[in-house]
């Protein structure tokens, strides 16, 4: 990675005792590239955008497909996003005008036909060299229809858009390590879907909500929630596309706050273990049922982004040596749920006590 200085990140690093310049291969990988990102206003997407703009001096453009949310227009949503603490270091180094000049915002919605893009914006998206599809509903309690239409059909629509990009070099799909619960060991390879994704999309598009609610439990089978189910279906679509497109499938485990850069501990949500820690620290969650000897597999957001950038470099430099990559940590860092909760308790009791505690 490039070392930092007081102004702009350097594209070259030097090793102790060696005055020769060493090229930053990751920065060079994205030099002159147009990167299209879905889910850019989400937790992982924000970290990716910040890293690309801070580390890759000569990146040509980042195109963000953003939907209107709570009556806030896409461009305004991105401008408000840049005001957050995650982007403080980037803005100090590059300046706001530079950052805005590198970002192109288009109004779209992956859950809609043709990604909800106007023809003009679709033409803009067709210029992409690299597509990172990370937009998804991550709610475990999402209704089956909404989860499949967002996560599975949305992936189908994005793959169709990618096929229209004449200069496409790589399509990256962000999946999850938990979408194949029936597998005792998750290998870095594709797995068959629970059902044909095209058929289930059609069924859910044409069936009333009441019937879907009745069928949900049967359709899910061994899947613990609609999120894992819909992501498994999406993986199948991506796997099929590997035959004709340059595709990478990444499977991170539970993505947690930033480990090192640019802001250790940063997050913008209370999903997963963070919500558990805050709930317990506030005294709202006092007991829960579970196996405290079970192992938790978490990976910091910045580690996922680093892995994504490294995987991009490897794919573009060495070809499709790897098409599926698991981004997990438990092979190196293993924590039981009890150990994790003990750490959280110690932090909140001695280092970061919370205010307005209920118990």
Secondary structure, 3 states (H helix, E strand, C coil): CCCCCCCCCCCEECCCCCCCCEECHHHHHCECCEEEEECCCCHHHHHHHHHHHHHCCCECEEEEEECCECCECHHHHHHHHHCCHHHHHHHHHHCHHHHHHHEEEEECCCCCHHHHCCHHHHHHHCCCCEEEECCCCCCCCCCHHHHHHHHHHHHHHHHHHHHCCCCCCEEEEECCCCCCCCCCCCCCCCCCCCCCHHHHHHHHHHCCHHHHHHHHHHHHCCCCCHHHHHHHHHHHHHHHHCCCCCEEEEEECEEECCCCCCCCCCCCCCCHHHHHHHHHHCCCCCCCCCCCCCEECEEEHHHHHHHHHHHHHHHHHHCCCCCEEEECCCCCCCEEHHHHHHHHHHHHHHCCCCCCCCC
